[in-house]
Amino acid sequence: MPEAARLIRVSKRLFQPDAALVSELLDYRQAHGADDVMKRYNAFLLDPGLGPAVYLSVDGRIVWDDDGWGVTATRADALASILAGAKKTRIHALLNLLPPRPTDSLDCSNCRATGWFDAQGQLQDIHGQRFSLVCMTCAGLGWTAPSVDLGESVLEATTEPDER
């Protein structure tokens, strides 16, 4: 079976990082270093992941380093990336990028409106420590709404890592 190609997937502009958030992200990047994707897309690593590495660009796009993971680049993937990034970087201002809760929303029953799936405490690492994952039913929002299509594709471009 041939090895899957490494592709960079870039979303449409979904978010509007303000100057204070960009400054905090720049400080974080300076402290932790920048890889080729960060440099090429003027982006910040949100999640090195158990899947594809995920970045947020200064202009509000999500960038996925899809090294055979099969990223679909949906609105849910983008929103979950922001939530995971806030947890992994501890930059809580990222949460301000999430959409406001619409009036037609309902609490997510899968995560009990927390945005995090923990299988009622059953998810544990090899040391017995409990952990949770971003809820993919609500993309970490804690709610679902008919007016927010989480399955919508937000993909704008797919490129090879060394394309310029």
LINTAUR-V45546 format. One record per backbone hydrogen bond with DSSP energy under -1.0 kcal/mol. NH is the residue of the N-H (numbers start at 1). CO is the residue of the C=O. If there is no record, write none. Layout:
# LINTAUR-V45546
nh:NH co:CO
nh:NH co:CO
This chain:
# LINTAUR-V45546
nh:7 co:66
nh:8 co:159
nh:9 co:64
nh:10 co:157
nh:11 co:62
nh:12 co:154
nh:14 co:60
nh:15 co:60
nh:22 co:18
nh:23 co:19
nh:24 co:20
nh:25 co:21
nh:26 co:22
nh:27 co:23
nh:28 co:24
nh:29 co:25
nh:30 co:26
nh:31 co:27
nh:32 co:28
nh:33 co:29
nh:39 co:35
nh:40 co:36
nh:41 co:37
nh:43 co:38
nh:44 co:56
nh:46 co:54
nh:47 co:54
nh:54 co:47
nh:55 co:63
nh:56 co:44
nh:57 co:61
nh:58 co:42
nh:60 co:57
nh:63 co:55
nh:64 co:9
nh:65 co:53
nh:66 co:7
nh:66 co:64
nh:67 co:65
nh:68 co:66
nh:75 co:152
nh:76 co:150
nh:78 co:74
nh:79 co:75
nh:80 co:76
nh:81 co:77
nh:82 co:78
nh:83 co:79
nh:84 co:80
nh:85 co:81
nh:86 co:82
nh:87 co:83
nh:88 co:84
nh:89 co:85
nh:90 co:86
nh:92 co:90
nh:94 co:91
nh:95 co:92
nh:96 co:93
nh:97 co:94
nh:98 co:95
nh:105 co:102
nh:106 co:144
nh:108 co:142
nh:113 co:108
nh:117 co:133
nh:122 co:119
nh:123 co:118
nh:125 co:129
nh:128 co:125
nh:131 co:123
nh:133 co:117
nh:135 co:115
nh:140 co:135
nh:141 co:138
nh:144 co:106
nh:148 co:145
nh:150 co:148
nh:152 co:149
nh:154 co:73
nh:156 co:10
nh:157 co:10
nh:159 co:8
nh:163 co:160
